[in-house]
């Protein structure tokens, strides 16, 4: 298993900076690789089931030679509907070995997260928030034993 502690951070990187955001994207790529053996070959809807955790759903959205877009979520049954939470769309850049959250639909459902997001005025800060969420969730999923 590749460890993300080997992701190089420039001496110029400050938390919340563009340089450290790129390191976070690199860490996301490594951690996503803990769950998915070959990110280039996801061609169908996949579900990972482990004891004592929710089923983790992975859906391919788009695929090209250098990028893939995946949707990663838990699904919960609610009266008359399925609720996806968190519901992340992740863009994987295979050639650069980076993964970034393109969209996160969970903010609107949770009042505390919505307040947090509304306080983030800069695009850089919003990207930090979304991608830190992905980073921690991928670590959690790997620790629970999820694999595709």
ZADO-1210 file (C-alpha; in nm, 4 decimals, padded with zeros to 6 digits):
<atoms>
<atom x="00.0000" y="00.0000" z="00.0000" code="UNK" pos="1"/>
<atom x="00.1344" y="00.3410" z="-00.0932" code="UNK" pos="2"/>
<atom x="00.1566" y="00.5789" z="00.2034" code="UNK" pos="3"/>
<atom x="00.0579" y="00.9412" z="00.1584" code="UNK" pos="4"/>
<atom x="00.3148" y="01.0689" z="00.4089" code="UNK" pos="5"/>
<atom x="00.5628" y="01.0574" z="00.1211" code="UNK" pos="6"/>
<atom x="00.3732" y="01.3331" z="-00.0637" code="UNK" pos="7"/>
<atom x="00.6280" y="01.6116" z="-00.0999" code="UNK" pos="8"/>
<atom x="00.5346" y="01.9493" z="00.0420" code="UNK" pos="9"/>
<atom x="00.7317" y="02.2508" z="-00.0695" code="UNK" pos="10"/>
<atom x="00.9032" y="02.4636" z="00.1939" code="UNK" pos="11"/>
<atom x="00.6833" y="02.7450" z="00.0620" code="UNK" pos="12"/>
<atom x="00.3580" y="02.5624" z="00.1394" code="UNK" pos="13"/>
<atom x="00.1383" y="02.7131" z="00.4080" code="UNK" pos="14"/>
<atom x="-00.1846" y="02.5555" z="00.5298" code="UNK" pos="15"/>
<atom x="-00.4624" y="02.6853" z="00.3072" code="UNK" pos="16"/>
<atom x="-00.2230" y="02.7825" z="00.0276" code="UNK" pos="17"/>
<atom x="-00.2423" y="02.6696" z="-00.3350" code="UNK" pos="18"/>
<atom x="00.0817" y="02.4694" z="-00.3012" code="UNK" pos="19"/>
<atom x="-00.0451" y="02.2762" z="00.0002" code="UNK" pos="20"/>
<atom x="-00.3826" y="02.2256" z="-00.1717" code="UNK" pos="21"/>
<atom x="-00.1980" y="02.0437" z="-00.4513" code="UNK" pos="22"/>
<atom x="-00.0348" y="01.8223" z="-00.1854" code="UNK" pos="23"/>
<atom x="-00.3813" y="01.7500" z="-00.0472" code="UNK" pos="24"/>
<atom x="-00.4947" y="01.6484" z="-00.3996" code="UNK" pos="25"/>
<atom x="-00.1951" y="01.4157" z="-00.4182" code="UNK" pos="26"/>
<atom x="-00.2844" y="01.2645" z="-00.0810" code="UNK" pos="27"/>
<atom x="-00.6447" y="01.2182" z="-00.2006" code="UNK" pos="28"/>
<atom x="-00.5157" y="01.0256" z="-00.5031" code="UNK" pos="29"/>
<atom x="-00.3064" y="00.7965" z="-00.2805" code="UNK" pos="30"/>
<atom x="-00.5935" y="00.7371" z="-00.0376" code="UNK" pos="31"/>
<atom x="-00.8419" y="00.6710" z="-00.3178" code="UNK" pos="32"/>
<atom x="-00.5916" y="00.4121" z="-00.4416" code="UNK" pos="33"/>
<atom x="-00.6229" y="00.2360" z="-00.1060" code="UNK" pos="34"/>
<atom x="-00.9869" y="00.1661" z="-00.1939" code="UNK" pos="35"/>
<atom x="-00.9631" y="00.1180" z="-00.5716" code="UNK" pos="36"/>
<atom x="-00.6832" y="-00.0916" z="-00.7159" code="UNK" pos="37"/>
<atom x="-00.6934" y="00.0546" z="-01.0694" code="UNK" pos="38"/>
<atom x="-00.8627" y="00.3933" z="-01.0919" code="UNK" pos="39"/>
<atom x="-00.8431" y="00.3915" z="-01.4735" code="UNK" pos="40"/>
<atom x="-01.0575" y="00.0803" z="-01.5083" code="UNK" pos="41"/>
<atom x="-01.3728" y="00.1712" z="-01.3203" code="UNK" pos="42"/>
<atom x="-01.6366" y="00.1067" z="-01.5815" code="UNK" pos="43"/>
<atom x="-01.9373" y="00.0128" z="-01.3753" code="UNK" pos="44"/>
<atom x="-02.1262" y="00.0924" z="-01.0576" code="UNK" pos="45"/>
<atom x="-01.9516" y="-00.0732" z="-00.7617" code="UNK" pos="46"/>
<atom x="-02.0541" y="-00.1289" z="-00.4000" code="UNK" pos="47"/>
<atom x="-01.8215" y="-00.2100" z="-00.1092" code="UNK" pos="48"/>
<atom x="-01.9868" y="-00.3884" z="00.1831" code="UNK" pos="49"/>
<atom x="-01.8125" y="-00.4351" z="00.5171" code="UNK" pos="50"/>
<atom x="-01.9448" y="-00.5318" z="00.8608" code="UNK" pos="51"/>
<atom x="-02.0361" y="-00.2443" z="01.0930" code="UNK" pos="52"/>
<atom x="-02.0374" y="00.0284" z="00.8273" code="UNK" pos="53"/>
<atom x="-02.2667" y="00.1586" z="00.5552" code="UNK" pos="54"/>
<atom x="-02.2353" y="00.0313" z="00.2002" code="UNK" pos="55"/>
<atom x="-01.9981" y="00.2550" z="00.0044" code="UNK" pos="56"/>
<atom x="-02.1106" y="00.3289" z="-00.3525" code="UNK" pos="57"/>
<atom x="-01.8742" y="00.4192" z="-00.6373" code="UNK" pos="58"/>
<atom x="-02.0185" y="00.5275" z="-00.9714" code="UNK" pos="59"/>
<atom x="-01.8262" y="00.6266" z="-01.2835" code="UNK" pos="60"/>
<atom x="-01.9538" y="00.9578" z="-01.4227" code="UNK" pos="61"/>
<atom x="-01.7028" y="01.0359" z="-01.6995" code="UNK" pos="62"/>
<atom x="-01.3885" y="00.8721" z="-01.8299" code="UNK" pos="63"/>
<atom x="-01.1169" y="00.9807" z="-02.0694" code="UNK" pos="64"/>
<atom x="-00.7533" y="00.8971" z="-02.1288" code="UNK" pos="65"/>
<atom x="-00.6164" y="01.1286" z="-01.8600" code="UNK" pos="66"/>
<atom x="-00.9112" y="01.1898" z="-01.6269" code="UNK" pos="67"/>
<atom x="-01.1976" y="01.0077" z="-01.4627" code="UNK" pos="68"/>
<atom x="-01.4885" y="01.1521" z="-01.2697" code="UNK" pos="69"/>
<atom x="-01.6343" y="00.9321" z="-00.9971" code="UNK" pos="70"/>
<atom x="-01.9206" y="00.9697" z="-00.7551" code="UNK" pos="71"/>
<atom x="-01.8528" y="00.8373" z="-00.4050" code="UNK" pos="72"/>
<atom x="-02.1347" y="00.8153" z="-00.1508" code="UNK" pos="73"/>
<atom x="-02.3204" y="00.6302" z="00.1177" code="UNK" pos="74"/>
<atom x="-02.6880" y="00.5686" z="00.0440" code="UNK" pos="75"/>
<atom x="-02.9564" y="00.5766" z="00.3123" code="UNK" pos="76"/>
<atom x="-03.3187" y="00.4799" z="00.2762" code="UNK" pos="77"/>
<atom x="-03.5620" y="00.7475" z="00.3806" code="UNK" pos="78"/>
<atom x="-03.9388" y="00.7266" z="00.3425" code="UNK" pos="79"/>
<atom x="-04.0025" y="00.7391" z="-00.0296" code="UNK" pos="80"/>
<atom x="-03.6461" y="00.8277" z="-00.1338" code="UNK" pos="81"/>
<atom x="-03.2773" y="00.7424" z="-00.1191" code="UNK" pos="82"/>
<atom x="-03.0534" y="00.9966" z="00.0523" code="UNK" pos="83"/>
<atom x="-02.6877" y="01.0133" z="-00.0516" code="UNK" pos="84"/>
<atom x="-02.4591" y="01.1480" z="00.2189" code="UNK" pos="85"/>
<atom x="-02.1855" y="01.2462" z="00.1830" code="UNK" pos="86"/>
<atom x="-02.2269" y="01.2783" z="-00.1909" code="UNK" pos="87"/>
<atom x="-01.8960" y="01.3652" z="-00.3552" code="UNK" pos="88"/>
<atom x="-01.8017" y="01.3934" z="-00.7211" code="UNK" pos="89"/>
<atom x="-01.4266" y="01.3355" z="-00.7497" code="UNK" pos="90"/>
<atom x="-01.2135" y="01.4188" z="-01.0524" code="UNK" pos="91"/>
<atom x="-00.9077" y="01.1939" z="-01.0848" code="UNK" pos="92"/>
<atom x="-00.6146" y="01.3204" z="-01.2937" code="UNK" pos="93"/>
<atom x="-00.4322" y="00.9968" z="-01.3789" code="UNK" pos="94"/>
<atom x="-00.1254" y="01.1513" z="-01.5419" code="UNK" pos="95"/>
<atom x="-00.0652" y="01.4008" z="-01.2567" code="UNK" pos="96"/>
<atom x="-00.1711" y="01.1486" z="-00.9864" code="UNK" pos="97"/>
<atom x="-00.4140" y="01.3955" z="-00.8255" code="UNK" pos="98"/>
<atom x="-00.7754" y="01.3672" z="-00.7084" code="UNK" pos="99"/>
<atom x="-00.9980" y="01.6631" z="-00.6246" code="UNK" pos="100"/>
<atom x="-01.3575" y="01.7033" z="-00.5168" code="UNK" pos="101"/>
<atom x="-01.5486" y="01.8633" z="-00.8007" code="UNK" pos="102"/>
<atom x="-01.8732" y="01.8905" z="-00.6062" code="UNK" pos="103"/>
<atom x="-02.0037" y="01.8072" z="-00.2596" code="UNK" pos="104"/>
<atom x="-02.3805" y="01.7974" z="-00.2252" code="UNK" pos="105"/>
<atom x="-02.3924" y="01.7393" z="00.1521" code="UNK" pos="106"/>
<atom x="-02.3464" y="02.0994" z="00.2637" code="UNK" pos="107"/>
<atom x="-02.7053" y="02.1966" z="00.1934" code="UNK" pos="108"/>
<atom x="-02.8527" y="01.9141" z="00.4017" code="UNK" pos="109"/>
<atom x="-02.6614" y="01.9920" z="00.7202" code="UNK" pos="110"/>
<atom x="-02.7128" y="02.3369" z="00.8769" code="UNK" pos="111"/>
<atom x="-02.3721" y="02.3444" z="01.0483" code="UNK" pos="112"/>
<atom x="-02.1893" y="02.2532" z="00.7270" code="UNK" pos="113"/>
<atom x="-02.3948" y="02.5104" z="00.5348" code="UNK" pos="114"/>
<atom x="-02.2884" y="02.7821" z="00.7820" code="UNK" pos="115"/>
<atom x="-01.9268" y="02.6725" z="00.7524" code="UNK" pos="116"/>
<atom x="-01.9411" y="02.6838" z="00.3723" code="UNK" pos="117"/>
<atom x="-02.1119" y="03.0235" z="00.3670" code="UNK" pos="118"/>
<atom x="-01.8230" y="03.1669" z="00.5708" code="UNK" pos="119"/>
<atom x="-01.5702" y="03.0544" z="00.3082" code="UNK" pos="120"/>
<atom x="-01.5543" y="03.3416" z="00.0610" code="UNK" pos="121"/>
<atom x="-01.2458" y="03.2451" z="-00.1380" code="UNK" pos="122"/>
<atom x="-01.2590" y="02.9601" z="-00.3888" code="UNK" pos="123"/>
<atom x="-00.9305" y="02.8315" z="-00.2465" code="UNK" pos="124"/>
<atom x="-01.0874" y="02.7987" z="00.1011" code="UNK" pos="125"/>
<atom x="-01.3918" y="02.6187" z="-00.0396" code="UNK" pos="126"/>
<atom x="-01.1684" y="02.3728" z="-00.2232" code="UNK" pos="127"/>
<atom x="-00.9687" y="02.3165" z="00.0958" code="UNK" pos="128"/>
<atom x="-01.2861" y="02.2372" z="00.2888" code="UNK" pos="129"/>
<atom x="-01.4248" y="01.9934" z="00.0299" code="UNK" pos="130"/>
<atom x="-01.0946" y="01.8139" z="-00.0239" code="UNK" pos="131"/>
<atom x="-01.0102" y="01.7843" z="00.3445" code="UNK" pos="132"/>
<atom x="-01.3514" y="01.6206" z="00.3861" code="UNK" pos="133"/>
<atom x="-01.2647" y="01.3695" z="00.1116" code="UNK" pos="134"/>
<atom x="-00.9193" y="01.3068" z="00.2573" code="UNK" pos="135"/>
<atom x="-01.0497" y="01.2229" z="00.6046" code="UNK" pos="136"/>
<atom x="-01.3417" y="01.0190" z="00.4694" code="UNK" pos="137"/>
<atom x="-01.1122" y="00.8089" z="00.2468" code="UNK" pos="138"/>
<atom x="-00.8921" y="00.7350" z="00.5476" code="UNK" pos="139"/>
<atom x="-01.2009" y="00.6357" z="00.7501" code="UNK" pos="140"/>
<atom x="-01.3320" y="00.4103" z="00.4695" code="UNK" pos="141"/>
<atom x="-00.9940" y="00.2375" z="00.4310" code="UNK" pos="142"/>
<atom x="-00.9718" y="00.1800" z="00.8066" code="UNK" pos="143"/>
<atom x="-01.3203" y="00.0248" z="00.8033" code="UNK" pos="144"/>
<atom x="-01.2020" y="-00.2201" z="00.5339" code="UNK" pos="145"/>
<atom x="-01.3764" y="-00.0850" z="00.2243" code="UNK" pos="146"/>
<atom x="-01.2247" y="-00.2006" z="-00.1075" code="UNK" pos="147"/>
<atom x="-01.3460" y="-00.2081" z="-00.4659" code="UNK" pos="148"/>
</atoms>
